[in-house]
Amino acid sequence: AGGAEEEAGLEWYWTEAVPAGHIGYSPLKMRSSKSSAIFNMMVHGSLQGPVALLALRECDPARPALRIANRSAWATVLYRQAGIDKCLEERAGSGEERAFCWDDPHG
C-alpha cells in the first residue's frame, strides 16, 4: 500500500510504501491518481536517536536515478518496472529522453 497526500485537489501516491525505519537514499516515483502527472522523488531516511526521519525531494531532472533514451528515428518505446501494472507504462517517443525512477525501489 502506497502513501497519499492531497495537494491542489490531486491525490498523490507511490506504488510501494516507504517503511518508517528506512535508512539511506532511494529514488521513488509519485503519481497523481487524477491526472497523468508524475514526480521522480528522492527519499532519504535517517535516524536521530529514537526518531526516524523521512525527507522527500524532487530529483534533479538533469541527474535522474535512471534515464531512458530512445535513439530510434521512428519507434516509440514503452517501458515500466517488472511487476508493475501495464496501465502504469510510460513512453519515450522517437529521439526523446525521459527521467525514470522506480515505482518499487525494492522490487
N, CA, C and O atoms as a GROMACS GRO file, in nm:
protein
  428
    1ALA      N    1   0.085  -0.119   0.000
    1ALA     CA    2   0.000   0.000   0.000
    1ALA      C    3   0.088   0.123   0.000
    1ALA      O    4   0.179   0.134   0.082
    2GLY      N    5   0.063   0.213  -0.090
    2GLY     CA    6   0.143   0.335  -0.100
    2GLY      C    7   0.085   0.445  -0.015
    2GLY      O    8  -0.021   0.430   0.046
    3GLY      N    9   0.154   0.555  -0.010
    3GLY     CA   10   0.109   0.671   0.065
    3GLY      C   11   0.026   0.762  -0.023
    3GLY      O   12   0.025   0.745  -0.145
    4ALA      N   13  -0.043   0.858   0.037
    4ALA     CA   14  -0.122   0.953  -0.040
    4ALA      C   15  -0.122   1.087   0.030
    4ALA      O   16  -0.113   1.094   0.153
    5GLU      N   17  -0.131   1.192  -0.048
    5GLU     CA   18  -0.132   1.326   0.008
    5GLU      C   19  -0.216   1.415  -0.082
    5GLU      O   20  -0.206   1.405  -0.204
    6GLU      N   21  -0.299   1.500  -0.025
    6GLU     CA   22  -0.378   1.594  -0.104
    6GLU      C   23  -0.295   1.718  -0.131
    6GLU      O   24  -0.238   1.776  -0.039
    7GLU      N   25  -0.287   1.758  -0.258
    7GLU     CA   26  -0.217   1.879  -0.297
    7GLU      C   27  -0.290   1.938  -0.415
    7GLU      O   28  -0.301   1.875  -0.520
    8ALA      N   29  -0.341   2.059  -0.400
    8ALA     CA   30  -0.413   2.129  -0.506
    8ALA      C   31  -0.523   2.042  -0.567
    8ALA      O   32  -0.542   2.043  -0.688
    9GLY      N   33  -0.594   1.966  -0.482
    9GLY     CA   34  -0.704   1.884  -0.530
    9GLY      C   35  -0.661   1.754  -0.595
    9GLY      O   36  -0.747   1.681  -0.645
   10LEU      N   37  -0.533   1.722  -0.597
   10LEU     CA   38  -0.484   1.597  -0.657
   10LEU      C   39  -0.441   1.502  -0.547
   10LEU      O   40  -0.385   1.544  -0.446
   11GLU      N   41  -0.467   1.374  -0.567
   11GLU     CA   42  -0.422   1.274  -0.472
   11GLU      C   43  -0.293   1.213  -0.524
   11GLU      O   44  -0.291   1.158  -0.634
   12TRP      N   45  -0.187   1.223  -0.449
   12TRP     CA   46  -0.056   1.172  -0.488
   12TRP      C   47  -0.030   1.041  -0.418
   12TRP      O   48  -0.063   1.026  -0.300
   13TYR      N   49   0.030   0.946  -0.487
   13TYR     CA   50   0.061   0.819  -0.424
   13TYR      C   51   0.191   0.764  -0.482
   13TYR      O   52   0.233   0.803  -0.591
   14TRP      N   53   0.252   0.676  -0.408
   14TRP     CA   54   0.364   0.599  -0.458
   14TRP      C   55   0.324   0.454  -0.448
   14TRP      O   56   0.252   0.415  -0.356
   15THR      N   57   0.370   0.374  -0.542
   15THR     CA   58   0.325   0.236  -0.551
   15THR      C   59   0.365   0.156  -0.428
   15THR      O   60   0.284   0.080  -0.374
   16GLU      N   61   0.487   0.170  -0.385
   16GLU     CA   62   0.538   0.093  -0.271
   16GLU      C   63   0.548   0.182  -0.149
   16GLU      O   64   0.596   0.296  -0.159
   17ALA      N   65   0.505   0.134  -0.035
   17ALA     CA   66   0.517   0.211   0.089
   17ALA      C   67   0.663   0.227   0.127
   17ALA      O   68   0.745   0.140   0.100
   18VAL      N   69   0.695   0.339   0.190
   18VAL     CA   70   0.830   0.364   0.241
   18VAL      C   71   0.826   0.333   0.390
   18VAL      O   72   0.754   0.399   0.465
   19PRO      N   73   0.904   0.234   0.436
   19PRO     CA   74   0.899   0.200   0.579
   19PRO      C   75   0.955   0.312   0.665
   19PRO      O   76   1.050   0.380   0.626
   20ALA      N   77   0.896   0.333   0.781
   20ALA     CA   78   0.939   0.441   0.871
   20ALA      C   79   1.085   0.426   0.911
   20ALA      O   80   1.150   0.527   0.940
   21GLY      N   81   1.139   0.305   0.915
   21GLY     CA   82   1.278   0.283   0.954
   21GLY      C   83   1.375   0.285   0.838
   21GLY      O   84   1.490   0.244   0.854
   22HIS      N   85   1.332   0.331   0.720
   22HIS     CA   86   1.418   0.335   0.600
   22HIS      C   87   1.541   0.422   0.626
   22HIS      O   88   1.528   0.535   0.672
   23ILE      N   89   1.659   0.368   0.597
   23ILE     CA   90   1.784   0.442   0.614
   23ILE      C   91   1.852   0.452   0.478
   23ILE      O   92   1.864   0.352   0.407
   24GLY      N   93   1.896   0.570   0.441
   24GLY     CA   94   1.966   0.590   0.314
   24GLY      C   95   1.877   0.655   0.210
   24GLY      O   96   1.767   0.701   0.240
   25TYR      N   97   1.927   0.658   0.086
   25TYR     CA   98   1.858   0.723  -0.025
   25TYR      C   99   1.793   0.619  -0.116
   25TYR      O  100   1.851   0.513  -0.140
   26SER      N  101   1.674   0.649  -0.165
   26SER     CA  102   1.607   0.566  -0.263
   26SER      C  103   1.530   0.655  -0.360
   26SER      O  104   1.456   0.744  -0.316
   27PRO      N  105   1.546   0.633  -0.491
   27PRO     CA  106   1.461   0.704  -0.586
   27PRO      C  107   1.323   0.640  -0.584
   27PRO      O  108   1.312   0.518  -0.571
   28LEU      N  109   1.218   0.720  -0.598
   28LEU     CA  110   1.082   0.671  -0.590
   28LEU      C  111   0.991   0.759  -0.674
   28LEU      O  112   1.009   0.880  -0.679
   29LYS      N  113   0.895   0.698  -0.740
   29LYS     CA  114   0.804   0.771  -0.827
   29LYS      C  115   0.674   0.802  -0.754
   29LYS      O  116   0.615   0.713  -0.693
   30MET      N  117   0.630   0.926  -0.761
   30MET     CA  118   0.499   0.966  -0.709
   30MET      C  119   0.410   0.996  -0.829
   30MET      O  120   0.453   1.062  -0.924
   31ARG      N  121   0.287   0.949  -0.824
   31ARG     CA  122   0.192   0.966  -0.934
   31ARG      C  123   0.064   1.033  -0.882
   31ARG      O  124   0.028   1.018  -0.765
   32SER      N  125  -0.002   1.105  -0.969
   32SER     CA  126  -0.134   1.160  -0.938
   32SER      C  127  -0.238   1.059  -0.982
   32SER      O  128  -0.229   1.005  -1.092
   33SER      N  129  -0.336   1.034  -0.899
   33SER     CA  130  -0.445   0.944  -0.937
   33SER      C  131  -0.551   1.015  -1.020
   33SER      O  132  -0.642   0.951  -1.073
   34LYS      N  133  -0.540   1.148  -1.032
   34LYS     CA  134  -0.641   1.225  -1.103
   34LYS      C  135  -0.590   1.289  -1.232
   34LYS      O  136  -0.667   1.353  -1.303
   35SER      N  137  -0.462   1.273  -1.261
   35SER     CA  138  -0.406   1.327  -1.385
   35SER      C  139  -0.289   1.238  -1.425
   35SER      O  140  -0.263   1.136  -1.360
   36SER      N  141  -0.220   1.275  -1.530
   36SER     CA  142  -0.104   1.196  -1.573
   36SER      C  143   0.027   1.248  -1.513
   36SER      O  144   0.135   1.208  -1.555
   37ALA      N  145   0.017   1.338  -1.413
   37ALA     CA  146   0.136   1.396  -1.352
   37ALA      C  147   0.218   1.291  -1.278
   37ALA      O  148   0.164   1.207  -1.206
   38ILE      N  149   0.350   1.296  -1.298
   38ILE     CA  150   0.444   1.206  -1.232
   38ILE      C  151   0.560   1.291  -1.178
   38ILE      O  152   0.610   1.379  -1.248
   39PHE      N  153   0.600   1.264  -1.055
   39PHE     CA  154   0.717   1.329  -0.998
   39PHE      C  155   0.818   1.221  -0.960
   39PHE      O  156   0.784   1.126  -0.890
   40ASN      N  157   0.941   1.236  -1.006
   40ASN     CA  158   1.051   1.149  -0.965
   40ASN      C  159   1.110   1.209  -0.838
   40ASN      O  160   1.162   1.321  -0.840
   41MET      N  161   1.100   1.135  -0.730
   41MET     CA  162   1.140   1.185  -0.599
   41MET      C  163   1.261   1.108  -0.546
   41MET      O  164   1.291   0.998  -0.591
   42MET      N  165   1.329   1.169  -0.450
   42MET     CA  166   1.435   1.103  -0.376
   42MET      C  167   1.391   1.101  -0.230
   42MET      O  168   1.358   1.204  -0.173
   43VAL      N  169   1.391   0.982  -0.172
   43VAL     CA  170   1.356   0.964  -0.031
   43VAL      C  171   1.484   0.942   0.046
   43VAL      O  172   1.565   0.856   0.010
   44HIS      N  173   1.503   1.018   0.153
   44HIS     CA  174   1.619   0.999   0.239
   44HIS      C  175   1.569   0.969   0.380
   44HIS      O  176   1.498   1.049   0.440
   45GLY      N  177   1.608   0.853   0.430
   45GLY     CA  178   1.570   0.814   0.565
   45GLY      C  179   1.691   0.817   0.657
   45GLY      O  180   1.800   0.775   0.620
   46SER      N  181   1.669   0.866   0.778
   46SER     CA  182   1.778   0.870   0.877
   46SER      C  183   1.719   0.854   1.017
   46SER      O  184   1.599   0.873   1.039
   47LEU      N  185   1.804   0.820   1.108
   47LEU     CA  186   1.765   0.809   1.249
   47LEU      C  187   1.836   0.917   1.328
   47LEU      O  188   1.956   0.939   1.312
   48GLN      N  189   1.761   0.984   1.413
   48GLN     CA  190   1.820   1.080   1.508
   48GLN      C  191   1.773   1.038   1.645
   48GLN      O  192   1.665   1.075   1.691
   49GLY      N  193   1.858   0.957   1.709
   49GLY     CA  194   1.818   0.898   1.836
   49GLY      C  195   1.705   0.800   1.810
   49GLY      O  196   1.715   0.716   1.720
   50PRO      N  197   1.596   0.809   1.887
   50PRO     CA  198   1.484   0.717   1.866
   50PRO      C  199   1.386   0.763   1.757
   50PRO      O  200   1.284   0.698   1.735
   51VAL      N  201   1.417   0.874   1.689
   51VAL     CA  202   1.326   0.932   1.590
   51VAL      C  203   1.370   0.896   1.449
   51VAL      O  204   1.486   0.918   1.412
   52ALA      N  205   1.279   0.840   1.370
   52ALA     CA  206   1.304   0.811   1.228
   52ALA      C  207   1.256   0.930   1.146
   52ALA      O  208   1.142   0.975   1.162
   53LEU      N  209   1.342   0.981   1.058
   53LEU     CA  210   1.308   1.094   0.972
   53LEU      C  211   1.306   1.050   0.826
   53LEU      O  212   1.397   0.982   0.780
   54LEU      N  213   1.203   1.089   0.754
   54LEU     CA  214   1.195   1.066   0.610
   54LEU      C  215   1.184   1.202   0.543
   54LEU      O  216   1.095   1.281   0.575
   55ALA      N  217   1.274   1.230   0.450
   55ALA     CA  218   1.271   1.355   0.374
   55ALA      C  219   1.248   1.322   0.228
   55ALA      O  220   1.314   1.235   0.172
   56LEU      N  221   1.155   1.393   0.166
   56LEU     CA  222   1.124   1.375   0.024
   56LEU      C  223   1.164   1.501  -0.050
   56LEU      O  224   1.139   1.612  -0.004
   57ARG      N  225   1.228   1.483  -0.165
   57ARG     CA  226   1.256   1.597  -0.251
   57ARG      C  227   1.249   1.551  -0.395
   57ARG      O  228   1.274   1.434  -0.426
   58GLU      N  229   1.215   1.644  -0.484
   58GLU     CA  230   1.208   1.609  -0.625
   58GLU      C  231   1.349   1.590  -0.678
   58GLU      O  232   1.439   1.667  -0.646
   59CYS      N  233   1.368   1.485  -0.760
   59CYS     CA  234   1.500   1.460  -0.819
   59CYS      C  235   1.535   1.572  -0.916
   59CYS      O  236   1.448   1.630  -0.980
   60ASP      N  237   1.662   1.600  -0.926
   60ASP     CA  238   1.714   1.696  -1.023
   60ASP      C  239   1.692   1.637  -1.162
   60ASP      O  240   1.747   1.531  -1.192
   61PRO      N  241   1.612   1.702  -1.249
   61PRO     CA  242   1.587   1.647  -1.382
   61PRO      C  243   1.714   1.626  -1.465
   61PRO      O  244   1.717   1.541  -1.554
   62ALA      N  245   1.818   1.702  -1.435
   62ALA     CA  246   1.944   1.686  -1.507
   62ALA      C  247   2.022   1.563  -1.460
   62ALA      O  248   2.114   1.516  -1.528
   63ARG      N  249   1.986   1.510  -1.340
   63ARG     CA  250   2.057   1.395  -1.283
   63ARG      C  251   1.957   1.294  -1.227
   63ARG      O  252   1.955   1.270  -1.106
   64PRO      N  253   1.874   1.234  -1.314
   64PRO     CA  254   1.775   1.137  -1.264
   64PRO      C  255   1.843   1.009  -1.218
   64PRO      O  256   1.958   0.982  -1.251
   65ALA      N  257   1.769   0.930  -1.141
   65ALA     CA  258   1.821   0.800  -1.098
   65ALA      C  259   1.854   0.714  -1.219
   65ALA      O  260   1.958   0.649  -1.223
   66LEU      N  261   1.766   0.716  -1.317
   66LEU     CA  262   1.786   0.645  -1.443
   66LEU      C  263   1.736   0.734  -1.556
   66LEU      O  264   1.650   0.819  -1.536
   67ARG      N  265   1.792   0.713  -1.674
   67ARG     CA  266   1.747   0.787  -1.792
   67ARG      C  267   1.716   0.686  -1.902
   67ARG      O  268   1.797   0.599  -1.933
   68ILE      N  269   1.597   0.699  -1.961
   68ILE     CA  270   1.558   0.617  -2.076
   68ILE      C  271   1.582   0.704  -2.200
   68ILE      O  272   1.522   0.811  -2.212
   69ALA      N  273   1.668   0.658  -2.290
   69ALA     CA  274   1.698   0.732  -2.413
   69ALA      C  275   1.655   0.650  -2.533
   69ALA      O  276   1.707   0.541  -2.556
   70ASN      N  277   1.560   0.702  -2.608
   70ASN     CA  278   1.512   0.635  -2.728
   70ASN      C  279   1.587   0.694  -2.848
   70ASN      O  280   1.557   0.806  -2.891
   71ARG      N  281   1.682   0.621  -2.900
   71ARG     CA  282   1.764   0.668  -3.012
   71ARG      C  283   1.704   0.630  -3.147
   71ARG      O  284   1.764   0.656  -3.251
   72SER      N  285   1.588   0.569  -3.145
   72SER     CA  286   1.523   0.528  -3.270
   72SER      C  287   1.476   0.651  -3.347
   72SER      O  288   1.435   0.751  -3.288
   73ALA      N  289   1.483   0.643  -3.479
   73ALA     CA  290   1.435   0.750  -3.565
   73ALA      C  291   1.285   0.739  -3.592
   73ALA      O  292   1.226   0.831  -3.647
   74TRP      N  293   1.223   0.626  -3.553
   74TRP     CA  294   1.084   0.606  -3.589
   74TRP      C  295   0.997   0.538  -3.483
   74TRP      O  296   0.875   0.547  -3.491
   75ALA      N  297   1.055   0.471  -3.385
   75ALA     CA  298   0.976   0.390  -3.291
   75ALA      C  299   0.954   0.461  -3.158
   75ALA      O  300   1.037   0.540  -3.113
   76THR      N  301   0.840   0.434  -3.098
   76THR     CA  302   0.812   0.476  -2.961
   76THR      C  303   0.844   0.358  -2.869
   76THR      O  304   0.809   0.244  -2.900
   77VAL      N  305   0.910   0.386  -2.758
   77VAL     CA  306   0.946   0.282  -2.661
   77VAL      C  307   0.851   0.292  -2.542
   77VAL      O  308   0.835   0.399  -2.483
   78LEU      N  309   0.789   0.179  -2.507
   78LEU     CA  310   0.704   0.170  -2.389
   78LEU      C  311   0.782   0.097  -2.281
   78LEU      O  312   0.847  -0.003  -2.310
   79TYR      N  313   0.776   0.145  -2.157
   79TYR     CA  314   0.856   0.083  -2.051
   79TYR      C  315   0.786   0.097  -1.916
   79TYR      O  316   0.709   0.190  -1.893
   80ARG      N  317   0.817   0.002  -1.828
   80ARG     CA  318   0.771   0.004  -1.689
   80ARG      C  319   0.858  -0.093  -1.612
   80ARG      O  320   0.925  -0.178  -1.670
   81GLN      N  321   0.858  -0.080  -1.482
   81GLN     CA  322   0.932  -0.171  -1.397
   81GLN      C  323   0.864  -0.308  -1.396
   81GLN      O  324   0.742  -0.315  -1.396
   82ALA      N  325   0.943  -0.415  -1.397
   82ALA     CA  326   0.888  -0.550  -1.389
   82ALA      C  327   0.798  -0.562  -1.266
   82ALA      O  328   0.834  -0.516  -1.158
   83GLY      N  329   0.683  -0.623  -1.284
   83GLY     CA  330   0.590  -0.643  -1.174
   83GLY      C  331   0.493  -0.528  -1.152
   83GLY      O  332   0.405  -0.537  -1.067
   84ILE      N  333   0.506  -0.420  -1.228
   84ILE     CA  334   0.418  -0.303  -1.216
   84ILE      C  335   0.308  -0.315  -1.322
   84ILE      O  336   0.335  -0.358  -1.434
   85ASP      N  337   0.187  -0.276  -1.286
   85ASP     CA  338   0.073  -0.286  -1.378
   85ASP      C  339   0.101  -0.219  -1.512
   85ASP      O  340   0.164  -0.113  -1.519
   86LYS      N  341   0.054  -0.283  -1.618
   86LYS     CA  342   0.071  -0.231  -1.753
   86LYS      C  343   0.008  -0.092  -1.768
   86LYS      O  344   0.056  -0.011  -1.848
   87CYS      N  345  -0.096  -0.064  -1.693
   87CYS     CA  346  -0.162   0.067  -1.703
   87CYS      C  347  -0.070   0.181  -1.658
   87CYS      O  348  -0.098   0.297  -1.687
   88LEU      N  349   0.039   0.148  -1.589
   88LEU     CA  350   0.134   0.250  -1.545
   88LEU      C  351   0.254   0.263  -1.639
   88LEU      O  352   0.353   0.328  -1.606
   89GLU      N  353   0.244   0.200  -1.755
   89GLU     CA  354   0.350   0.205  -1.855
   89GLU      C  355   0.376   0.350  -1.897
   89GLU      O  356   0.284   0.431  -1.905
   90GLU      N  357   0.501   0.380  -1.923
   90GLU     CA  358   0.540   0.513  -1.970
   90GLU      C  359   0.594   0.500  -2.111
   90GLU      O  360   0.618   0.388  -2.158
   91ARG      N  361   0.613   0.612  -2.179
   91ARG     CA  362   0.660   0.605  -2.318
   91ARG      C  363   0.761   0.715  -2.346
   91ARG      O  364   0.755   0.825  -2.290
   92ALA      N  365   0.853   0.682  -2.435
   92ALA     CA  366   0.951   0.778  -2.487
   92ALA      C  367   0.938   0.773  -2.639
   92ALA      O  368   0.963   0.670  -2.700
   93GLY      N  369   0.902   0.884  -2.697
   93GLY     CA  370   0.887   0.892  -2.843
   93GLY      C  371   1.023   0.891  -2.911
   93GLY      O  372   1.128   0.899  -2.846
   94SER      N  373   1.020   0.883  -3.041
   94SER     CA  374   1.141   0.882  -3.123
   94SER      C  375   1.232   1.000  -3.087
   94SER      O  376   1.189   1.115  -3.091
   95GLY      N  377   1.357   0.969  -3.052
   95GLY     CA  378   1.455   1.072  -3.019
   95GLY      C  379   1.440   1.136  -2.883
   95GLY      O  380   1.513   1.229  -2.852
   96GLU      N  381   1.347   1.090  -2.801
   96GLU     CA  382   1.324   1.150  -2.670
   96GLU      C  383   1.405   1.082  -2.560
   96GLU      O  384   1.441   0.965  -2.570
   97GLU      N  385   1.432   1.159  -2.455
   97GLU     CA  386   1.491   1.106  -2.331
   97GLU      C  387   1.396   1.135  -2.218
   97GLU      O  388   1.334   1.241  -2.214
   98ARG      N  389   1.382   1.041  -2.126
   98ARG     CA  390   1.294   1.055  -2.011
   98ARG      C  391   1.368   1.017  -1.884
   98ARG      O  392   1.443   0.920  -1.881
   99ALA      N  393   1.345   1.094  -1.778
   99ALA     CA  394   1.395   1.057  -1.646
   99ALA      C  395   1.308   0.943  -1.594
   99ALA      O  396   1.189   0.938  -1.623
  100PHE      N  397   1.368   0.851  -1.519
  100PHE     CA  398   1.294   0.736  -1.468
  100PHE      C  399   1.333   0.709  -1.324
  100PHE      O  400   1.452   0.711  -1.290
  101CYS      N  401   1.234   0.682  -1.241
  101CYS     CA  402   1.254   0.634  -1.104
  101CYS      C  403   1.168   0.511  -1.086
  101CYS      O  404   1.072   0.489  -1.160
  102TRP      N  405   1.204   0.429  -0.990
  102TRP     CA  406   1.131   0.306  -0.962
  102TRP      C  407   0.996   0.336  -0.900
  102TRP      O  408   0.982   0.428  -0.820
  103ASP      N  409   0.896   0.256  -0.938
  103ASP     CA  410   0.770   0.256  -0.864
  103ASP      C  411   0.792   0.180  -0.733
  103ASP      O  412   0.737   0.217  -0.629
  104ASP      N  413   0.872   0.074  -0.738
  104ASP     CA  414   0.903  -0.005  -0.619
  104ASP      C  415   1.055  -0.020  -0.612
  104ASP      O  416   1.110  -0.107  -0.679
  105PRO      N  417   1.124   0.063  -0.534
  105PRO     CA  418   1.271   0.057  -0.531
  105PRO      C  419   1.326  -0.073  -0.473
  105PRO      O  420   1.445  -0.100  -0.486
  106HIS      N  421   1.241  -0.153  -0.409
  106HIS     CA  422   1.286  -0.280  -0.351
  106HIS      C  423   1.250  -0.398  -0.440
  106HIS      O  424   1.283  -0.512  -0.408
  107GLY      N  425   1.182  -0.370  -0.554
  107GLY     CA  426   1.133  -0.477  -0.641
  107GLY      C  427   1.228  -0.518  -0.749
  107GLY      O  428   1.197  -0.607  -0.828
   0.00000   0.00000   0.00000
